[in-house]
Amino acid sequence: MGSKKKMSLKQTERKQARKSEKKEPKPSDSPSKREKKTAGIILPNPRSEKITNEIKKMKTLTPFAVASRFNIRLSVAKDLLKQMEQKGIIQFVSRSRNLKIYTPVD
């Protein structure tokens, strides 16, 4: 039962040179220099006319449809729909395990 063959000096030097090339950090990868994005979690005003008019144009309202239309997060869209239902702007239609469906009140 033999053991692994020892590398020659030239092979050892090449291996060390390759390791040193790989270990050089890239300047763009440093986490301190990256820009941090702030989360846009500002809840739109459910009483604003722009939002109300856009929502009345839609036949059915789901959190995903509202989030994609107003470019907001899904959780913010769910909160917005809850507030609008409480204010009487939209009406609850149906619910499944993961999804609530609303329609605008005429």
Backbone as CSV, one residue per row, in Angstrom:
resi,resn,N_x,N_y,N_z,CA_x,CA_y,CA_z,C_x,C_y,C_z
1,MET,0.817,-1.160,0.000,0.000,0.000,0.000,0.875,1.241,0.000
2,GLY,0.762,1.902,-1.082,1.624,3.056,-1.246,0.936,4.348,-0.845
3,SER,1.733,5.326,-0.645,1.195,6.646,-0.319,1.303,7.544,-1.540
4,LYS,0.784,8.735,-1.413,0.790,9.671,-2.514,2.220,10.113,-2.824
5,LYS,2.529,10.234,-4.102,3.867,10.631,-4.532,4.117,12.094,-4.173
6,LYS,5.294,12.377,-3.715,5.651,13.755,-3.382,5.823,14.560,-4.656
7,MET,5.408,15.848,-4.564,5.559,16.719,-5.721,6.990,17.225,-5.803
8,SER,7.398,17.508,-7.027,8.729,18.078,-7.214,8.696,19.548,-6.808
9,LEU,9.847,20.153,-6.693,9.927,21.552,-6.298,9.219,22.459,-7.300
10,LYS,9.386,22.174,-8.567,8.754,22.989,-9.615,7.233,22.906,-9.507
11,GLN,6.683,21.711,-9.275,5.244,21.543,-9.129,4.721,22.284,-7.902
12,THR,5.463,22.231,-6.810,5.076,22.930,-5.588,5.051,24.439,-5.804
13,GLU,6.046,24.969,-6.511,6.090,26.404,-6.800,4.908,26.828,-7.655
14,ARG,4.557,26.052,-8.656,3.406,26.366,-9.518,2.101,26.369,-8.716
15,LYS,1.944,25.395,-7.847,0.734,25.290,-7.035,0.596,26.508,-6.118
16,GLN,1.688,26.931,-5.499,1.653,28.103,-4.627,1.360,29.369,-5.421
17,ALA,1.894,29.471,-6.641,1.641,30.640,-7.484,0.165,30.716,-7.862
18,ARG,-0.438,29.570,-8.184,-1.865,29.538,-8.521,-2.726,29.944,-7.330
19,LYS,-2.374,29.469,-6.136,-3.134,29.816,-4.933,-3.058,31.308,-4.641
20,SER,-1.881,31.902,-4.811,-1.733,33.331,-4.532,-2.506,34.175,-5.542
21,GLU,-2.620,33.707,-6.789,-3.403,34.424,-7.793,-4.891,34.391,-7.458
22,LYS,-5.370,33.279,-6.958,-6.787,33.131,-6.633,-7.185,33.926,-5.390
23,LYS,-6.270,34.110,-4.461,-6.593,34.743,-3.195,-6.669,36.261,-3.265
24,GLU,-6.222,36.884,-4.372,-6.270,38.333,-4.473,-7.724,38.788,-4.507
25,PRO,-8.151,39.634,-3.559,-9.545,40.068,-3.528,-9.834,41.077,-4.637
26,LYS,-11.015,40.976,-5.176,-11.441,41.921,-6.199,-11.988,43.162,-5.507
27,PRO,-11.710,44.345,-6.011,-12.175,45.560,-5.341,-13.692,45.728,-5.374
28,SER,-14.375,45.163,-6.360,-15.825,45.329,-6.448,-16.575,44.394,-5.503
29,ASP,-15.915,43.368,-4.972,-16.576,42.396,-4.116,-16.586,42.779,-2.643
30,SER,-15.897,43.828,-2.275,-15.844,44.176,-0.857,-17.213,44.670,-0.392
31,PRO,-17.732,44.134,0.709,-19.071,44.493,1.150,-19.188,45.932,1.641
32,SER,-18.091,46.532,2.072,-18.174,47.896,2.588,-18.393,48.906,1.470
33,LYS,-17.997,48.576,0.248,-18.127,49.513,-0.858,-19.432,49.353,-1.620
34,ARG,-20.181,48.307,-1.348,-21.462,48.098,-2.027,-22.486,49.088,-1.511
35,GLU,-23.358,49.515,-2.408,-24.430,50.411,-2.000,-25.581,49.584,-1.452
36,LYS,-26.123,50.025,-0.363,-27.256,49.323,0.228,-28.538,49.973,-0.256
37,LYS,-29.467,49.132,-0.676,-30.756,49.632,-1.120,-31.694,49.722,0.079
38,THR,-32.438,50.775,0.131,-33.438,50.892,1.185,-34.733,50.281,0.685
39,ALA,-35.413,49.622,1.559,-36.660,48.961,1.190,-37.770,49.996,1.074
40,GLY,-38.474,49.981,-0.045,-39.578,50.914,-0.258,-40.849,50.354,0.342
41,ILE,-41.044,50.561,1.628,-42.194,50.005,2.315,-43.171,51.110,2.689
42,ILE,-43.156,52.200,1.980,-44.071,53.295,2.269,-45.453,52.906,1.753
43,LEU,-46.415,52.902,2.628,-47.766,52.509,2.273,-48.448,53.644,1.526
44,PRO,-48.937,53.387,0.305,-49.632,54.438,-0.428,-50.928,54.817,0.274
45,ASN,-51.338,56.048,0.100,-52.559,56.538,0.721,-53.765,55.938,0.009
46,PRO,-54.603,55.166,0.704,-55.740,54.527,0.034,-56.821,55.512,-0.395
47,ARG,-56.784,56.727,0.112,-57.786,57.728,-0.252,-57.362,58.597,-1.437
48,SER,-56.135,58.436,-1.934,-55.706,59.281,-3.045,-56.491,58.921,-4.299
49,GLU,-56.792,59.931,-5.090,-57.634,59.729,-6.272,-56.932,58.897,-7.338
50,LYS,-55.624,59.028,-7.443,-54.878,58.268,-8.451,-55.020,56.771,-8.204
51,ILE,-54.821,56.362,-6.965,-54.914,54.938,-6.624,-56.353,54.455,-6.749
52,THR,-57.299,55.263,-6.282,-58.710,54.875,-6.349,-59.168,54.711,-7.798
53,ASN,-58.776,55.617,-8.673,-59.166,55.519,-10.080,-58.544,54.301,-10.748
54,GLU,-57.296,54.020,-10.449,-56.637,52.852,-11.028,-57.305,51.561,-10.559
55,ILE,-57.671,51.523,-9.299,-58.275,50.308,-8.750,-59.688,50.100,-9.293
56,LYS,-60.418,51.167,-9.514,-61.773,51.030,-10.061,-61.761,50.538,-11.499
57,LYS,-60.667,50.720,-12.210,-60.559,50.231,-13.583,-60.362,48.723,-13.633
58,MET,-59.816,48.145,-12.558,-59.531,46.712,-12.530,-60.799,45.931,-12.208
59,LYS,-60.985,44.789,-12.871,-62.171,43.966,-12.619,-62.052,43.218,-11.304
60,THR,-60.947,42.544,-11.121,-60.703,41.829,-9.871,-59.402,42.327,-9.273
61,LEU,-59.351,42.327,-7.967,-58.175,42.807,-7.254,-57.585,41.668,-6.441
62,THR,-56.341,41.379,-6.696,-55.583,40.433,-5.886,-54.335,41.166,-5.402
63,PRO,-53.734,40.718,-4.328,-52.514,41.380,-3.855,-51.412,41.421,-4.913
64,PHE,-51.284,40.373,-5.710,-50.243,40.355,-6.736,-50.525,41.389,-7.824
65,ALA,-51.787,41.515,-8.230,-52.134,42.482,-9.270,-51.872,43.911,-8.802
66,VAL,-52.217,44.196,-7.557,-51.998,45.538,-7.012,-50.503,45.816,-6.850
67,ALA,-49.760,44.828,-6.371,-48.322,45.000,-6.175,-47.612,45.253,-7.503
68,SER,-48.001,44.547,-8.533,-47.351,44.742,-9.832,-47.789,46.052,-10.474
69,ARG,-49.025,46.477,-10.273,-49.509,47.723,-10.869,-48.860,48.948,-10.254
70,PHE,-48.705,48.965,-8.922,-48.168,50.128,-8.227,-46.694,49.981,-7.852
71,ASN,-46.077,48.879,-8.240,-44.651,48.639,-8.005,-44.317,48.702,-6.507
72,ILE,-45.069,47.937,-5.723,-44.849,47.857,-4.280,-44.701,46.396,-3.897
73,ARG,-44.308,46.158,-2.660,-44.156,44.781,-2.176,-45.521,44.133,-1.979
74,LEU,-45.513,42.812,-1.980,-46.739,42.047,-1.835,-47.371,42.263,-0.470
75,SER,-46.572,42.322,0.574,-47.114,42.543,1.914,-47.752,43.932,2.031
76,VAL,-47.167,44.918,1.373,-47.727,46.267,1.387,-49.045,46.286,0.617
77,ALA,-49.111,45.542,-0.483,-50.346,45.472,-1.267,-51.469,44.820,-0.460
78,LYS,-51.136,43.803,0.325,-52.147,43.157,1.168,-52.685,44.134,2.204
79,ASP,-51.795,44.905,2.827,-52.220,45.899,3.808,-53.078,46.977,3.161
80,LEU,-52.709,47.399,1.958,-53.464,48.413,1.238,-54.876,47.923,0.938
81,LEU,-54.991,46.666,0.503,-56.314,46.118,0.209,-57.172,46.004,1.472
82,LYS,-56.571,45.652,2.602,-57.313,45.590,3.863,-57.844,46.962,4.246
83,GLN,-57.001,47.979,4.110,-57.423,49.338,4.455,-58.535,49.817,3.537
84,MET,-58.416,49.507,2.260,-59.437,49.944,1.305,-60.757,49.223,1.538
85,GLU,-60.693,47.992,1.998,-61.928,47.275,2.322,-62.590,47.904,3.538
86,GLN,-61.817,48.279,4.536,-62.373,48.915,5.725,-62.981,50.273,5.407
87,LYS,-62.401,50.995,4.449,-62.909,52.312,4.062,-64.131,52.204,3.151
88,GLY,-64.366,51.027,2.570,-65.531,50.835,1.713,-65.268,51.096,0.244
89,ILE,-64.017,51.166,-0.158,-63.672,51.422,-1.555,-63.767,50.143,-2.377
90,ILE,-63.401,49.019,-1.776,-63.473,47.728,-2.451,-64.300,46.762,-1.618
91,GLN,-64.701,45.670,-2.254,-65.555,44.684,-1.596,-64.904,43.310,-1.666
92,PHE,-64.944,42.590,-0.559,-64.376,41.239,-0.481,-65.281,40.278,-1.240
93,VAL,-64.683,39.408,-2.066,-65.458,38.464,-2.867,-65.235,37.037,-2.405
94,SER,-63.978,36.594,-2.413,-63.687,35.195,-2.134,-62.316,35.077,-1.499
95,ARG,-62.124,33.920,-0.882,-60.847,33.670,-0.243,-60.499,32.202,-0.376
96,SER,-59.230,31.951,-0.659,-58.722,30.597,-0.600,-57.681,30.578,0.507
97,ARG,-56.925,29.534,0.561,-55.939,29.409,1.623,-54.895,30.529,1.571
98,ASN,-54.460,30.889,0.367,-53.375,31.850,0.216,-53.775,33.156,-0.456
99,LEU,-54.990,33.265,-0.960,-55.341,34.378,-1.826,-56.689,34.959,-1.464
100,LYS,-56.763,36.291,-1.422,-58.031,36.987,-1.246,-58.342,37.736,-2.525
101,ILE,-59.600,37.715,-2.916,-60.016,38.384,-4.137,-61.029,39.461,-3.775
102,TYR,-60.839,40.635,-4.354,-61.703,41.781,-4.097,-62.208,42.319,-5.424
103,THR,-63.290,43.098,-5.379,-63.764,43.847,-6.528,-64.027,45.280,-6.096
104,PRO,-63.897,46.230,-7.008,-64.187,47.622,-6.645,-65.687,47.842,-6.480
105,VAL,-66.045,48.728,-5.562,-67.448,49.061,-5.330,-67.828,50.162,-6.315
106,ASP,-68.960,49.988,-6.984,-69.402,51.005,-7.948,-70.141,52.135,-7.290
